[in-house]
Amino acid sequence: MLTIEVSAPATSANLGPGYDSFGLALDLCDNITAVLHDEPVDLNNCVTVSGEGEGQLPTTSDHLIHRVATTILRDRGIDVGDRLTLDCVNAIPQSRGMGSSAASVVAGISVADVISEHFDLPKPTAQDKLRWAIRFEGHPDNAAPALFGGVSVSWVDGEGQPVSASLPVHPSITTVLIVPDTCLDTQFARDLLPEFIPHEDAAANSACAGLLVHAIGNDPSLLFEATVDRLHQEYRRSAMPESLARVDALRDAGLAAVVSGAGPTVAVLGTEVDLLARCEEVLAGDESRMIAASIADSGVVVTSTPN
């Protein structure tokens, strides 16, 4: 038997102007214990889930982590799908724009990585892992920080391969997540975006995206100006009016608030020691959960123990 422990972080993508490219890892993690058994297990009852998603996520081999791990292993010539169990203790809210699916995908990749090593297969590169993550996740903006931590910018190169670069992060930057009870399907949110946007908006977003790189790494006092978006947030207002109202209120108070990923969670970036208190003051009476979180230096963390 082989026991594998994985801690996979929440992520926040876009960060305002960095649509489908910018993302950051948060010190809010799902913790998974995978066990590779010597004998077959019941695939209709091979996953336990507690915390976020309990009673909603599948407890069969259809669970995303199980599916990712076993698919990658089969592609590498190892079929152990009927011997793998998972115990998932989740802290990342589901379908809230906080990268819960990306966390599951990188957890599955990590489980497959350890089992592959157990069978003496070559260790995959960081590029291999990012490519696998995009296969299941679809976009690198959440997958890259979930894998590598910190703040990243991701893109697709001329050969159609996903690439990611890590950005320096100013140590004073912290975040607050405003997490409503409502969920939002990512594809539904994407479908609200227009096929074309005005050249003026594209130019403005380019400027803000460039400024965001500088603000995150060198001058956090520019975070407010750097998180202005004209590509996606306003087009999605009809799907999450309460979230955009929170963004409006927080920005009116001078706080760098953005929609986290596809929403409906709102992320606030800042350097204030009392950032959470400031958000609570601005949104007084709002019943959404407010979570103070730091930017995580590390992405997914893995340990394994032969039993």
N, C-alpha and C positions, 0 to 999 in steps of 0.2 A: 504494500500500500504506500501511496505517496500523498502527503498533505501539502496543499499550497494555499498560502494566505495572501490575499490581494487587497490593497486599499486604493480605490480609484476616486479621483477628485471630481467635485462639481466644477463646471466651467461656465463662463459668461462670454457669449460671442457678440460680435459686431462692435460693441462699445461706442455706439453712435455711428460715426461715418464709415467704419471699417466693415461694411457689409460683406458677409461670406469670406472674410479674410482675417480680421483681428479676433483674438480670443485670449482669455486669461483663466488660469487655474485657481481654485479656491480651496481653503483648508477645511472644507466640508466634504466628507468622504463616505462612500459606500464601502463596507468591509465584507469581503467574500472569503469563505473557506471552501476550497475545492478538495475533494478526496478522490483519488484514483484507486479503485478497489481491485482486489485480486479476482473477484468473481462478479458476474453480471448483477445489476441492480434493477429495480422496477422503474422503467422510464416514465411511467405515469405518476410517479411520486418520488422524483429524484432531486427536487429542489425545495428548499424551505425559504420563505421570505418573511422577515419581520421589519417593523418600522415603515418607512414610506413604501407604498405599493402593496402592503400586506393585504391579502384578500382580493387583489386586483391583478397582480402579475401572475403568469402561469407558474405552476409548480411541477411541470412536466419537462421533457426534453425540448419543448418549444420555447422555453425561457431563452432570452436573447444571449445571455452569457454562455449557456450550454451550447446553443446553436452555433455561435461564433467559434468557440473552442473546438468543437467536434468537426466543423466544416474545414477549418484550417488544418487540423490534424489529418483528416482524410485526404486533403490535397497534398499533404506531405507523406502519405503512405501509411498512416497510423489510424487504425479504427478501434478506438476505445470508448466510443460513445455510450455503450451499454454498461460501462464500469465507472462512470463519472457522476458524482453527486455534488451539489452545491448548497451551502448555507449562506444566505444573503442577509446582512444586517444593513438596511438602507437608511441613509440620512438625507439623500438628495431628493427633493420633491419631484414627482413625476409630471411630465407634460407641462412644465412651468417655464421653459426657456433657461434651464440651469444645467443642461447637458447630461441628463440622466441616461439617455441612450448611449451617448459617447462614453460615459463611464462604464456602462455594461460592455460595450464593444471592446474597449481597451482592457477590461478585466478578462474577457474571453481570450483576447490575443495573448495576454500574460499567462493565463492558465495553459494555453496551447504551447507557449514558448518553453515553459518549465517541463511539460510532458515530453516535448520534442527533445529537449536536452537530456532527459531521463533515458530516451531511446538513442542517444548519441548522434542525433542529427545536427547539422551545422546550425550555429546560432544565427537567427535572422538579424539583419541590419536595422537601424532606425528607419531607413527608407522603406524597407520591407514592411515594418509594422505600420507606418503611416499609410502605405498603399493598401494593406489589409483593412485598416480602419475605414478608409474611404469606401472600400468595397461594401461595407455594411452600413456605414453612417451616411455616406453620400456627399459630405462636405468636410473640409479639413479644419474649419474655424474652431469647432469644439474638440475635434479629435486630436489636433496637435498639442494644445495645452494639457489635455487629459493624459497624453503620452509623456510629454516632456516638461510640463510645469511652467510656471512663470507666465509671461505674456508673449504671444507669438503672432507673427504675420504669416499667412499661408497663401499659396497660389498654385496654379497648374502651369508647368513649364511647357516649352514648345513641343515636347513629345507626349504631352497629355498626362504627365506624371505629377502627383501632388508633391509640393515642396514646402518646407516650413523653416522660418528663421526666428530665433529667440531674440527678444528685445531686452535691453537693460531696464530694470525697474527701480525707480526711486524708492528708497527704504521707508519713506514716510507715508506712502500711499496705502490706504485701506479702503474697504468697501462695506456697504450696507445693502442687503437684499430685501426688497419689499415683496413678499410672496402672498398673493391672494389665494383664496380657496378654489377659484375657478381654474380650469385647464384650458389649453388651446392647442389644437392640432397644428404641428409645424407646417404640414403641406397646405392646410387651409390658409394659414397666414401667408405662405409664399404665393398662393394663387391670387391674393389680393393685389399683388404688385403689378404695375403697368409694364407693358412690353418695352416702351420707350419713355425716356425722361428728357426734360429740357437740357440743352447743353449748359446753360447757366447753373443748373442744379448740380450737374456732374462736376463742373469746374469748382464750385464751392465745396463739394464733398472731398475732392482731391486735396484741396488746401487744408481742410480740417483733418483729413487722415494723415497728411504729412506732419501737421502740427501735433497730432496725438502722439506720434512716435517721440517727438521732442519732449512733450509734456510728461509722458510716462517715465522717460528715462532721466530727464534733466531738470525740468521746471514744472512741477505739479501745479503751480499757480495758474497755469494756462489750461488746466483740465476743463474748465467750464467752456471756454471758447473752442477747445479742441473736440468736444463731444457733440457739437451741433451736427444734426443729420438732415439730409434732404433727399435721401434715396428710398427709405423704406418705412420709417416709423409712422409718418402722417398717413400714408396709404393704408395702414392697418388700423387706423383709429376706430373704424366701425366694428371691428372684431373685438377690440378691447378698450372701449371708451374710458373705463375706470382707470386702467393703467396709464393711458395717455394723459388723463386728468391729473394723476399723481406726478407724472413727469413734468407737466406744466407747472404745478404748484411748487415742486421742488426747485425747478429751474428759476421760477419767479423769485425764489428765496436765495438764489445765487449758488445752488448746489448742482454739481455735474451729474445729473440724472439722465439715464438712458433706458430704453427697453432692453432687457437681457435676452439675447438671442431672438427667437420668434415670439417671446412673451408667454404669459402676461406678467411675469416677474419684472420688477424695475430694479436696476442696479444703480447705486450712487457711488461715485469715486471721489475721494477727498483725502485730506491730510489732517483734518481736525481730530483731536483726541476724543471729542464728544460728538462725532459724526452721527452715531446712532441716536443720541438725545436730540440732535438738531432735526433729524428726519422725523422722529416721534413728535416733536413740537410742530413742525410744518404740517404733518398729516394727523394732527390730533383728532381722535375719534375714529380713525381708520382701523378696521378690525383685521387687516392683513398682518401676517407674521412679519416681523422685522428681525433680520439676522445679521449681526456684525460678523464679518469674515475678513481674513487676511489673504493676500495673494500667496499661493503656495509655491515655494521654490521648486518642489519636486512634483512630477506627474505621478503616474501609477507606481506603487511600491509593492514589491513582491518578495515573499520568503517561502521557502519550501522545506519540508521535513520528511525524510524517509521514515516510515513507521516499522 
